[in-house]
């Protein structure tokens, strides 16, 4: 037969009751934010479809361009043997 233990306190792993285990000595502060206290995180509205390159610094664009061109050249070089084999097979 199954025992009915519903009225017994649940024991925490270390032997103390759950109420003792989760007891917090310091009060918890909760701040309720209303619509009046919300701060807009983007005061300058930009169009979603704006060209980002027009907004970026030239040195940053140069760095991105160099990385992109280097990655392209590495990709092309890694496929060179495959491309040669493919064209010879045609």
N, C-alpha and C positions, 0 to 999 in steps of 0.2 A: 504494500500500500504506500502511496506517496505522502510524504510529510508536508504539512502546511506551515511554511516558515514565513509567511507574508508579514507578520508583525515584528519579526526580528530585525535589528539594525544590521546593515551591510557593513562588513569589516573591510578596511583598507588593507593593502598588501602588507604594511608594516605593523598591523595589529590595532590601529586606531580606527574609530568610526569615520565614515565619510564626512560627517559634519565637522569633526575635529581636523581632518586632513585638509579640507578646503577653507578653513577659517582664515580670514585675512585680517591682520591686525590694523592695517592702514585703510582708511576709507577710500573708496574709488570715486573720482570726480568725473562726471559726465557732462559734456557741453552739448546743448541742443542748438543746432544751427537752423535758423529759419531763412526764408528767402531774402529778408532784409540784410542778413549778415553775409550772404554769399558774395565772393569776390570773383569777378570774371578773370579767367586765367589767360585770356588772349585779348588784350585791349585793342590791338591793331588787327582789324579784319582784313584778310587778303583773300583774293579769289582763289578757289581751289585749283583752277587750271592755269595759274600764273607760271611763267617760265622761271624755274628756280635758278637757272644759270645767270639770269639777269640780276639776281639778288646776292649772288655769291662773290667772294673776293677772287681776283685773278689768280693769286698764288694757289688757292684751294682748287680752282678749276684746272690749273696746270697739273697739280698733283693727281687729281682724279683722272685726267687725260693720260698722263704717263702710266699710271697703274693699268688703265683700260687697254692702252696700246701694248704694254708689256704682256698682259694676259692674253691678248689676241695673238701676238706673235708666238707665245709659248704654246697655245692651243694649235695654231697652224703647223708649227714644227712637230708637235706630237702626232699629228695626223698625216704627216708627209708620206710615210711609208704606206699607210693604208690608201691614200689617194693615188699613189703611184701604182700599187697593185690593182686598184679598182680600174684605173684608166687602161692598164695593160690588158685587163680581162675583157674589156669592151671590144 
